[in-house]
């Protein structure tokens, strides 16, 4: 009998232990959310899961709708809210089968990390219970950890190129996925030896959509377990993606290595449902994806296929193509970010990177110990070196020779540590042009099949020109470079119209367009709101790619240049009845019912990308977004931080922080931030518990 009770007691202890792993202890009265004067949440709690709970609550207050759409994405239920617009995304989630990746790997993930995620999900569910009228539909809650991680794997895969490859495979029948595209970013790390003040400095500057699923949200997260970080995250994230801790800081920029391979399978009508690999016919795995679409009373079923290469789709002509992505083979990206968040020094930060879960993004780093670092990060496979395979194009899906299975170590990636030049930078350009010419890495020493960029873009060329003028970097210099709105002397857009044909037309031969041609020739390459030349060039930028859609080369002909000026002339006369329109009259920053003139254009350092806004204007939808400047004082005190976001902390109309940073952003000014809990609490606009 004693043995029975002892066994029962042990079982109870084991059950309690398991429940503790599944459900972290959350004491809401110990969680403090301090909103500063700009509404930015600073979350303080004893444990990391409690901080994540507080972050979920605070972010839900500011953007509950977007967070819920991410949760529906992980469930493959976005169409139950968005209707037909959400169905393509649900199909892609089912096709990629991201939940299967999570289910296969979840037992291998760090239990401490899983506790963090559970704390976050508990915070979302608690907020939903208190605000039931704000729940989008019955499919959002409850959220399993597997569904949540499935959404993150999907998001990472889209960043790695699924949104571009799949529509091509399907011949355009499914549109590019909305809200998940990465648009660039800038970062500069300055070593104390190059710094006028002797301080290590870092620029954090994301170029992202300014609203929606990948718009940056700013927060500080601090626990009593060694977590203290301020920075940017996307809706639905339980941690910071890039930012600053008391000891170090890092920034991400999008890199363009070859992160996805597409294979055409060998099939024929005599072997339906099969494909041939090395002479053997294999069965093409088939699954049915159930799509529940708002407004349609019955489910729609779509077929998804899988080959040994990966998720597979059929073209309208009946050909089959497979996609293979490292990002679909790894559910641990958030876990690596968590380790980066908790790192106390460069050694620990580098150890976090060696997890090799994060399959994309450049990382530019600086810390208080006179270290700067840059790596073109990625989860790069060992690809077959046979020159008959074109890894940047479609690959044969009929041989194991193209089927890679192993990945390179972190040491095989392009990286720099403390160059003598004293600076590192990236603006989505080549990792082999990251510092002074004599210290740049040689691309010949790296695998060409990794697909690294090899050239400058407009932002990197302009930044390098400005850097080369400096003997030492002052803090003012760092700001000046970041906020620069000028294209370089030689413009480097991919289309041939940029630096020659448009500028070389003889205005005397085309009197109707002479005013426009002359204005463009006199333009100083500055993308400022008051400029007519910037307006003309901006209109050309968006028109010429359409004109050259079927071009066999990248050179704009004289005839096409004249056609471009004709388009600009007709557009301005129709919509403005004059030609001296300025960039800011057409290009607007829009928030709710208000809009303002907006400077900038694609690929200047203060970049702006736009979409049509009515018939006569364009509105900014992406580009220069979350901006942070970090300095590490020589006395070892907390870093000096200044930041600005495009609009404000809240996405809720009527909230006082809906657009209160907008004026700072447009004036290219910043607000002071701190990691000092005592100072935050003292100056907070309000403090409260999530309950």
N, C-alpha and C positions, 0 to 999 in steps of 0.2 A: 504493500500500500504506500509506504514511504517513497519507494521508487516511482510509483505512478504519479504521486504529487510532485516529486522532484522533476520528472519528465514534463509534467504539465506546466510547472513553473518555468522551466527552461523554454518551452514552446511559447509561453506568453511573452517572455523576454525577447525571444527571437522575433515574434510578431511585432512587438513594440518597436524593436530596432528597425524592422522593415518599414513600419509605418512612418518612423522618423525620417528614413531615407526618402520615402515617397512624399511626405508632407512636412516640410520644415516648420519649426516653431515660429510663428509670426505674432509678435506683440505690437499691435498697432499703436498703443500708447507710448511705445519706445521709438516710434518712427516719426521724425520731424521733417516736414516739408517747409522750407523757408523760401518764399518768393521774394526776389530782390526787386528793386524799383522798376526793372524792365520785365518783371514777371517770370524770369528764368528760375526754374526750380533747383534748389540745392537740397539734396536728400541726405539726412543723417540718421543712422540707426546702428545698433550694436553689431548686427551680422550682415553679411553680403546678401543673403536671401531677403532679409527685411528691407535692405536698401532697394533691391530690385522690385519688391512689392510697392514701396513708396514711389519708385520711378513709374511703374505701371499706372498707379493711381493718378499721379500728377500729369503724365502724358495723356491719359484718358480724359482728364479735365480739359485738355487743350486740343485734342484731335482724336476723339474716340472713334469717329466714323472711319478714318483712314486705317487706324489700327485694326478695326473689325474686318475691313476688307482684306487685310493681310491674313487674318485668321481664317477667313472664308477661302482664301487662296490655298492655304495648306490643306484644307478639307476637300478641295475640288468642288466647292459650292459657291463660287463667286457669282455665277449666273442666277442663283436664287435671289440675289440682291440687284445685280446690274442688268438682268435679263439677257437678251441676245448678245450684248456687248461683252458680257463676262464669259460666255460659252467657249470662245476660242482659248481663253486662259485656262479654264477648267480642263479642256481637252489636252492642252500641253502639259499641265500638271499630271494628268493621267498617263499621257504618253511617256513622259520622262520617268514616271513611277518613282518619284522622289521618296515617297513613304517607305518603299521597299528598301532603299538605301539606309534610311534611318532605322528601320526595324532590324536590319542585318548588323548594324554597328552600335546601337544604343548601349548594349552591355559593355562595349569597349570604351565608352566615354567616361570621363572623370566624374565620380559621384558628387564631388563638390560642385562641379559645374552644373550638373543636373539639378542639384539643390537650388542653385541660383535661378535656373529657368523655372522651376516649380514655384519659387517665391514670386517671380514675375507674373506667372499665370494666375496664381492665387490673388494677386493684386488686381488684375483685370477682372476676374470673376467677382471679386468683392465690390468693385466699382459698379459692375453691371447690376448686381443685386440692389444696390442703393439707387441706381438710375435706370430702372427697367424700361422707361419710355424711350431711352436713347439706344436701346438694342436694335440693330438693323433687322434681324429676323431670328426665327427659332433655331437656325442652323449654326449660329455663331458659338454659342455656349452649350455645354462645357467644351473646353479645349484640352485635348490630350497633349502630352509632351511630344508624342510622335507626330501629331498633326502640326504642332508648332515648328518643330525642327524640319519637317517636310517643307514648310513655307520658306524657311531660310535656305535650304538646299536649292529650291526652285529659284529664289531670288539671286543667289550666287551664280547659278547656271545661266541665268539671263544676262548677268553682267559679263559672263564669259562667252557670249555670242549666240545663244540659242535664238534670241529674238531676231537675229539677222539671217541665220542659216535656215531655220525652219520655213519661213515664208517662201524662200527661194525653192526649197524642196517641194512645197505644196503649190508652187506656181502662183503665189499671191492669193490663194483662196482663204488664207488666214492672215489677218493683218499683223504688223509688228505689235508686240505687247506694249500697252500704254503704261507709262509711269515708272519703268524700270531701267531706262537707258542712262548710261553714264556719259557725261558730256565733257570731261576733261579734268582740270584742276591744276594749281600751281603750288610749288613748295620750294623754299630756299632755306638751307641750314648754313649758318655762319659760325665759324670757329672763333674762339676768343682771340686767337692770333691775328685774325682778319678784322675783328670787331674794334671800332674806335673806342668803345667803352671797356673792352676786355671781357665782355659778356658773350657767352654762347647765345645765339638767337635762332629762332625758327619761325618761318611763315607757314601757317596752315590755311589753305585756301581751296575749298571745294568748288568745282563748277558742276552743278547738278540742277535738275528741275527745281524750281523755287516753290512749288506746291505739290502735294501728293505723296506717293509712296516712297520716294527717294529724296524728299526735301529734308534738309538737316534740321534737327531739333537740338537745342542746347540745354545741357544740364550738368550739375555737379553731383557726383556720387561719392559718399564718404561713410565708411563703416569703421568699427573698432577692430577689424580684422586686417588692417593694412591697405584698405582700398580708399583712395582719395584721388579723384580725377575729374577734370572739367573738359568738356568738348562736345562734339557733335555725334548724333546717332540718327538712324532712320526710325520712322514709326514702327512699333512692334519689337524694337531691340531692347534687351535687358542690360545693356552696357554701352560704353562709349566706343565708337569706331576709330576716331582719331582725336587727340587732345593732349592735355598736359597734366602731369602729376607733380608732386613736390620735387621730384628728382629728375624727370625726363619728359620729353614730348615727342610726338611723331605726327606726320601728316601722310595721308594717302593721295596718290594721283592715279588715274587710270593708265594702265600700260596695255600695249597692243601686241603681246606675244601671240603665237598661234596656240590658242587655248581650246580649239575644237577641230576635230577632223570629220570630214563627211565622206562616206563610202557608197559607191553604187554597187548593189548586189547583182550577182549573175543569176538571172531567172529565165525560164522559158515556159511556154504553154504546156509542154509535155510533163512538167513537174509542178503542178499547182501547189501553192503553199510551201514551196521549198526554194532553197538557194544553194548554189554550188560553191564549195570552198576546197581548194586543192584536190579537185576531182571527186569529192564526196558531196552528195546531196543532203543538206541539213534541213530540218523542219523549222520554218519561220514561226516563232511563238506568236500566238494571237490572243488578245484580250479584248473584252468589251468594256468601254468606258461609258458609265451612266452619267448623262448630263441632265440635271434638273434645272429647268430654265423658267424664271419668273414670267408669268403670262401664258405659259404653255402647260396645259393640265396633265400632260403625260410625259414621262421621261424620254429623252432621245439617246439612242445608243450609237456610239462611234467605235470603230475598230482601231486598236493600237497593236503594233507589231514590235517584236524585239528580235534582233539577231545577235550573234556572238560579238558584234561590234558595238551594239548599243540600241537605243530607241530608234525605231524604223518607221518611216511613213511612205506612202505610195503617192506618186504623181498622178495627175489626171490621165496620162498616157499609159499608166500601168507599170512604170519602173519603180524600183524600191531603193531608197537611200537610208543609210544609217548614220547616226551621229554618235561620236565618242568624245566625251568630255571628262577630264580629271575631276571637275567639280561635281559630277554626278556619282562619283565613286567615294565621296568623302562627306560625312555628316558633321565634321568637327570644326568648321570655320569659326563658329561662335566661341567654341572652347578655346581656340587659339587666341582670339581677340580678348577673351577673359584673362588669359595668362599675360598678354601684353598689358592689359589694364593694371594687373597686380605687380608687374615687374618693378623692382626697386633700384635697378642699375642696369647698365648696358649688358652685363653678363647674363642677367636674368631675362632681359628683353630678347637677346640673341637666342637664348635657350627656348623661349616661347616660339620664335620663328622656326626653329628646327623641328617643331611638331609637323610642319609642312601640311597643315590642314587648309590654309588659306590659299586658294588657287589663282589669285590675281592681286593687282594693285602694287604700284611702286610704294616704297616706304622711305621717307626722308626723316631723319632722327637727329635730335640734339639733346644734351643733358647738362647737368650742373657740374659735371666732372671733366669738362673740356673734351667731350667726345661728340663728333658728328659722324653720320653714317647714312649711306644710301644703298638700297638694293632694289633691283627690278624683280620683285617677288613673283613667284608662281609655282604651280605644281606641274612641272614639266616632265613629260614622258621621255623615255629613251626610244627614239624613232629609228627605224631601219635606214641606214646610210646609203642604201642602193639609190643611185641617182635617177633611176627610171621612175621612182615614185615622187610625185609632186605634192608635197605636204601642204602647200598653200592653195591647193586646188582639190578637185574631186579625186578620190583614191579608189583603187580597185578593191571591191569587197568580195573577192573570190580567192583570197590567199591569207594564210596566217602570217605571212611576211609583213603585212601592214598592221597587224594586230598587236599593238604595244600593251604591256602589262605592268611595267616597272617605272619608277619615277626617280629623277635625279635628286641628289642631296642639295641642301641649301648652299653648300660651298661651290656648286657648279653654276650658280646664278651670278650675273654681273653685279658687283658690289664694290663700294669704296668705304674706307675707314680713315678718317683724319688726313685728307690730302694736304700736302704742303701749301697748296693755293689758299686754303682756309675757307673754302666754300663748296657746297654741293647744291645742285638744283635740278628740278624736273618740272616740265610743263607738258607732259605726255609726249615728249620727243625721245630721241635715242638715248638709251642708258650709256652709250659710248661717247656722249657729248655732255657729261654731267659736271665738268669742272674745267680747270685750265687745260689747254690743248696738250701740254706735255705730260699731263697726268691722266688723261682719259684712257680708258681701257681699249684694247684692240679687239674689234669684233671678230677677227680671224681666230681668236683664242676661244671662241664660244661656238656652240652648235648652231649652224645656220638654219637648221630645221626648227629651231625654237621660234623663229620669226620675229626677232627683235627689230624695233625701229632703228633706222640707220642715219636719219637726217634730222635737221632742225625743222621746227614749225615756226610760224610767225612769232608766237609768244617767246619761245626759247631764243630765237635769233635776237629779238628786241631785248630780252632780259640780259643775254650775254653781252650785247653791245653796251648796255648801261653798266653792267658789272665791271667790264673791262676799263671803264673810265675811273674806277675807284681804287685808291690805294688801301683805304680802310673803309669798312662798312659802318656807318652810323645807323642808329635806329631810324632816323628820318630817311636815310637812303633806302632802307628796307621797305618802309611804307611807300616811298615815292615810286620804287620799282613795281611794287605790287599793284598800286592804283593807276599805273600808266595805261593810257588809252590810245597809244600810237602804234601803228603798224611799222615794221622796219623799213629801211630805205628800199630794199629789194623784197617785194611782197611774195610770200611763199604759199599762197593758196594752191590747191591741187589743179585748179582749172587754169588754162592758158590765158584767160582774160585778165588776169590780175595785174601784171606788171608791164604789159606791152600793148597789145592791140587796142584796147579801149583808150589808153593814154596817147597813142600814136596817131589817132585819126586827125586829119587836117580839117579843122572847123570851117575853113573857107570853102571846102567842097560840099559841106552839108549845112547850109545856112539855117535851115529849120532847127537843127540841133546844136548850132554853134554855141549858144549860151551854156548848154549843159556840158558840152565837150570842154569848153574853156574853164568852166568852174571845176571840173574834175582834174584838169591839168594843173590848176593852181592849188588844189587841195594839198594840205600838209600832212596827210596820212593820220590825222588825229580824229578819233571817233567821238567827237563831242556833240552834245545836243544842239548847239548853236550853228553847226556847220552844214552848209548846202552841199559841199563836195562829199562829205560823209554820207549824206542822204543818197546822193546819186550812186555812190559806190555800193551802199547797202542794198539798194534796189537791184543793182546789177548782180550782186552776190547771190541773191535768191532767184533771179531770173535765168542767169546763164546756165546753171546745171540742167534746167528743163530744156533749154535751147540745144544743149550739147548731149542730150540723153543718148542719142545713137551715134555719137561722134566716134570716128575711128582713131582719133588722136586727141591730145589735150590742148591743141592750139585753136584759139578762137580766130576765125577768119575775119577779114575786113567786113564782108557782107554780114556776118553774125554780129560784129561789133556795132554796125549801123543799126541792125535790127534791135539790139539791146537799147540803144539810145532812142529809137522809135518807141519801144515799149515804155521807157521811162517818161518820155515826153507825153505820150497818150495818157499814162497813169496820172501824172501830175495835173495836166490840163483838165482831165475829166473830174478829178476829185478835189483839186485845189484851185483851179483856174489861174494858176501861175507857176513859174518854174523855180523861184527862189525859196522853195520850201526847205526848212531845216530838218535835220535828223530827228530832233525832239518832237517836232510837230507830228511826225508819222510814227515814231517808235515810242511806245508807252510802257510804263510800269503800272500794272493794274492790280488793285486789291479791292475786292468787293465791288462797290459801285463807283469807286474813285479811280482816277488814273492821272499819271504825271509824265512829263517828258523824261526820256531815259537815254543817257549816253551809252557808248560802247557798241561793239559789234563782234561777230564771231572771230575768235583767235587773236584778239588783243588781250593783254594781261588782265584787264578788267572786262572779261568777255561777256557778251550778251548774245543769246540766240532768241529768235522770235518766231511767232506764228501769226497768221492773219487775224486781225481784230476789226471786224466790220469790213467795209469795202475799201476804206482809204488808209487804214493804219495797220500796224503790226504791234503785238504785245510781247513783252519778254516772257518766255516760258522756261528758260534755262540759262545757265551761265554762272557768272560770279555770284556765289551764294555765301555759305558760312565762311567767315574770315577770322583768323586768330593770329595775333602776334605774341610771341613768347620770348622773354629775356631771363636768363639765369644769373642773378647777381653774384659777384665774386665772393661776397661774404657768406654764401651758402644759404641765405634766407630764401623764403618762398619765391617762386618765379613771379615776375611781373607780367601780367596778362591783360591784353586788350582784344576785344572781339566785337563783331557786329554780324547780325543775320539780316536777310533781305527784308523781312517784314516785322515779325515779332514772335513772342513765345507761344501765342495762341492762334489757332485756326478758326476760332469761334467768332463769328460776326457779333459786334457789340461789346466784346471783351476789350478792356482798355489796352491790352497788349496785342491786339490784332494787327496793328501796323505801327506801333510806337517806335520801332527801330528804322522804319522806312526813311525818315528824313536823314538820319545818320548815314544810312547806307548810300543814299543818293549823293550826299555831300562828301562821301568817302571819309567819314569819321568813325571813330570807334568808342566803345564804352569800357571802363575799367572793370575787371573781374578779379576774383581772388579765390584761393583755396583755403583761406583762413576761416575756420568755422565760427570762431568768436566774432570776427568782423562781419561775416555774413549775417549771423543772428542779430547782431546789434543794429545793422542797417536795413534789415528785412522789411519789406512792405507789409508782410504778414507771415505768421508761422502757424502751423496747424498739424494735426494728425490725420492720417487717411482712414477716417471712420465716419 
